[in-house]
Amino acid sequence: MRVPFVHGTWKPVRAAPAGPRPRRNTNRWSAAATAIVAISAISFFYLFVLPALFPLLIPLSDPARIGIAVLLVAPLAFAMGMPFPLGLSRIAAGAETLVPWAWGVNACTSVVAAVLAMVLALHLGLTAVVVIAVLLYLCRGGCLSLIQHDPV
């Protein structure tokens, strides 16, 4: 259960880039799409690299392995923390009354996704779950391109 703890420790850091900034002509959809591509690339990279890396880490001490786990989780946690705040700021700029709904949908899907990921991992394996997650992220990125976006 170390990984969820490590993932949670990066929440303040990963929320920082999507926080309030001086108003300028930026495209939040492009930033979210970039984050989605980063999530997909890092996840696929980990699928291929980590199985070869893990046997090399076995002889290391627990503190060293924990430190390596933190360093491995950090880039993915950082990228995964960007799409929701970017989308939330977009919603707040256009329809502020929908912000509570966005938080509610996010909370509900987070709970359902966590349980579903565990069930699927037991039946299909962790690799299949990661591939499914990446495909869902890429579908979300594809939906961004279908939405007409005017920079806020």
Summary of the structure (lengths in Angstrom):
residues: 152
radius of gyration: 17.2
end to end distance: 40.4
largest distance: 53.8
contacts: 369
relative contact order: 0.16
helix: 84%
strand: 0%
